[in-house]
Amino acid sequence: MQMLPTPVLFSAPVISGAGRGRTMGTPTLNLDLTSVPPSLKEGIYACLVQFEGHTAYYQAAVHYGPRPVFNDTAAFEIHVLDREIADAPSVVHLEMIAYLREVRDFATKELLIEQIHADVEQARAILAV
């Protein structure tokens, strides 16, 4: 884990995803990759997310990069912690706080799910401070 020297701030439109996160118990909001700052390194992050038109910020864990377990292309996926999102916002504003780890491949979907739970707990601990 590495705290970012200064938080990376950006906004991006939300797009439709494959729905895998929901089936694995960690639903995500997927962002348009063209809106992600080119300087942002692929990996797993702790961040704060704000929905356009709202004042509250929510804690979140982010996956940015390829999805090797599914042999799939890169994505930017936000799992908002402890909040069920009934209607996805059209735009989100992000404050990337900490880099947790690099993207890795896992032998099974179950091992990936275990790691996602660990990543979520690490993000929660960092953002609780």
C-alpha positions in Angstrom: 0.0 0.0 0.0 1.2 3.5 -0.8 -0.6 6.7 0.0 -0.5 9.0 -3.1 1.6 12.1 -2.4 -1.4 14.2 -3.6 -4.8 12.8 -4.3 -5.6 12.4 -8.0 -8.9 14.1 -8.8 -11.0 13.6 -11.9 -14.5 13.1 -13.2 -15.8 10.5 -15.6 -19.0 9.3 -17.1 -20.4 6.0 -15.8 -20.9 3.3 -18.5 -22.5 -0.2 -18.5 -20.3 -3.1 -17.4 -20.5 -6.9 -17.8 -22.2 -7.3 -14.4 -19.6 -9.6 -13.0 -19.1 -7.6 -9.8 -22.7 -8.0 -8.8 -22.6 -11.8 -9.3 -19.4 -11.9 -7.1 -21.0 -9.8 -4.3 -19.1 -6.6 -5.1 -21.2 -4.6 -7.5 -19.3 -1.9 -9.4 -19.8 1.3 -11.3 -17.8 1.2 -14.5 -16.1 4.3 -15.9 -15.3 5.4 -19.4 -11.6 4.7 -19.7 -11.0 7.8 -21.9 -11.7 10.0 -18.9 -9.1 8.3 -16.7 -5.9 10.5 -16.3 -3.1 8.9 -18.5 -0.7 9.3 -15.6 -2.7 7.0 -13.3 -1.0 3.7 -12.9 -3.1 0.5 -13.3 -3.9 -1.2 -10.0 -6.2 -1.4 -7.0 -6.9 1.8 -5.1 -8.8 3.3 -2.2 -10.7 6.4 -3.2 -13.6 8.7 -2.4 -16.4 9.0 -4.9 -19.0 11.7 -5.3 -22.1 11.3 -7.5 -22.7 14.3 -9.7 -25.4 16.6 -8.2 -24.7 15.2 -4.6 -22.6 16.6 -1.8 -21.7 13.4 0.0 -18.5 11.5 -0.7 -18.5 7.7 -0.3 -15.6 5.4 0.4 -14.7 3.0 -2.4 -12.3 0.4 -3.7 -11.2 0.7 -7.4 -9.9 -1.8 -9.9 -8.2 -0.1 -12.8 -6.6 -2.3 -15.5 -7.0 -5.6 -17.3 -9.1 -8.4 -15.9 -6.9 -11.5 -16.3 -9.1 -13.9 -14.5 -11.7 -13.3 -17.2 -9.2 -12.9 -20.0 -10.8 -9.5 -20.5 -9.6 -6.0 -21.5 -9.0 -3.1 -19.1 -11.7 -1.5 -17.1 -12.1 1.1 -14.4 -14.5 -0.4 -11.8 -15.6 1.3 -8.5 -17.0 -0.7 -5.6 -18.8 1.8 -3.3 -18.3 0.5 0.3 -21.3 -0.2 2.5 -23.8 1.4 0.1 -26.2 -0.2 -2.4 -26.6 1.9 -5.6 -30.1 1.5 -6.9 -29.7 3.9 -9.9 -26.2 4.5 -11.3 -25.2 8.1 -11.6 -24.3 9.4 -15.0 -21.1 11.0 -13.8 -18.9 10.6 -10.8 -16.1 12.7 -9.3 -13.2 10.7 -7.8 -10.4 11.4 -5.3 -7.8 8.7 -5.6 -6.2 8.4 -2.1 -4.0 5.3 -2.0 -2.5 2.7 -4.3 -3.1 -0.7 -2.7 -1.5 -3.2 -5.1 -0.9 -4.1 -8.8 -3.4 -6.0 -10.9 -2.8 -9.8 -10.5 -4.1 -13.0 -12.1 -5.7 -15.6 -9.9 -6.1 -19.3 -10.6 -9.8 -19.3 -9.8 -12.7 -16.8 -9.5 -13.0 -17.9 -5.8 -9.4 -16.8 -5.1 -10.1 -13.4 -6.8 -13.2 -13.0 -4.6 -11.1 -13.6 -1.5 -8.6 -11.0 -2.6 -11.4 -8.5 -3.4 -12.6 -8.8 0.1 -9.1 -8.2 1.5 -8.8 -5.2 -0.8 -12.1 -3.8 0.4 -11.1 -4.2 4.0 -7.8 -2.4 3.3 -9.5 0.4 1.5 -12.0 0.7 4.4 -9.2 0.9 7.0 -7.3 3.6 5.0 -10.3 5.7 4.3 -11.6 5.5 7.9 -8.7 7.7 9.1 
